[in-house]
Amino acid sequence: MEKPSVREPLDRRQFLAKAAKFSVLGLALPSLLEACARPETLKRKATTGFSISDYKAKTKSIQDEAQAMVGDLIDFQLTSDDWEGVFGFAKFKLRKGVFDGKDVYFIRTDASDQAFATAEKLVFVPKLAKLTGEGLAGQIYLFDSGSPDQPAVFSSEPGGGDYTPARRVHKVTWKGSPRKLGSVAEVTQAQSKGELTVEQTNIIMNAPTVKWSSGELAVDGELKAYLGQGQLIERPDTSGMTVTFKLHECFPQTRYIVTDHSIAMAAEMTKTSLAPGLQGGPTKAEATGRTNVFMNGVKGPGPMGFQPSAFDLAVGDPAWSPYWDHFTYAWKEGKSPRLLKSQTEIHRARDAGDVDEFPGTPDTKGEVFTVNCPAPVKAPNVFTG
């Protein structure tokens, strides 16, 4: 795989400016955290080392045990020697849509309906059915018949205040002479004229947007760190219709990608899409899961340079969701950090007074935000601390 060109690095002044602006997230690399975290957190150093070469070797050894969960996944590796970072890659089939006459490109990963998920080879996520409520999902119009080059029609794209990757499926069938439609308004107009029928289903599909009219997900030109300069390995290929993401390990037995955040500063810091429609509503509807992220402790490949995050459930569990409410944990001073492999273990450590729990991150002051982390691969965990 050809490596992307390397972007010019930030100079120190630019870096510190970004650190000061975004340290509120607690999502940066360890160096940024040390520069900006509260004084008491600076005392909480990791007590173990982390060997990148050993971790990669262990990861390679279980490659054959990994299971693809999504039919649109073209290729994947759990790790790679093509770059310094310990993450692997997940190469997806890219799909074309249209929003208000402009091309958008997206991937599909999950669906709330079992028959639909099976037919389309998506992860079946019953929890997503709770997003059929008012204002909890965007719309996607899929055409059962008509022009062979008719793309899916979307009701929103990144940059809009209502954008969300959660899409309620509408099935469109032509009655009259088909023609290409480019917006929800055009679909509605054709429906009012009796030219087609629209069936609003109760199917919710997770369809993150990768490229849209005013931008695209960022590429990491260095490929050294979990966050780095973005979550894509290379730019979306709209000719070959593929896109390649970083692939990360988490507990239990899940490899995931990162596409959207529900609050602006988190999306900008991680260079993912801002999805305001994921903030609050899906959590109240009980359509989300939970991610538990460490900001100190055992060094490793996790988002903040420590152990992998532990999610509430593994991909494929009937109660799993790709939409994760973000919680951050910090080992208390005087406590000996150890590897915690499940949400249950983390909560036991919290209840025992070993770790502090921060809904969201320390500086969001109790506000939880939601991350869209589809999991296209299921594989044994290899991180042992």
Secondary structure, DSSP 8 states (H G I E B T S, - for coil): -----------HHHHHHHHHHHGGGS-S-HHHHHHHS-HHHHT----S---HHHHHHHHHHTGGG-EE--TTEEEEES--SSSSSS-EEEEEE-EEEEETTEEEEE---EES-HHHHHHHT-EE-GGGGGGGSTTS-EEEEEESSS-TT--EEES--TTSTT--SEEEEEEEEESS------SHHHHHHHHHTTSEEEEEEEEEEE--EEEETTEE--B-SS--SSSTT-SEEEEEETTTTEEEEEEEEEBTTEEE---EESSHHHHHHHT-EE-GGGSSHHHHTT--EEEEEESSSSBSSSTTSBS--EESS-TTSTT--SEEEEEEEEE-TT-------SHHHHHHHHHTTSEEEEES-GGGTT---EEE----EE-------
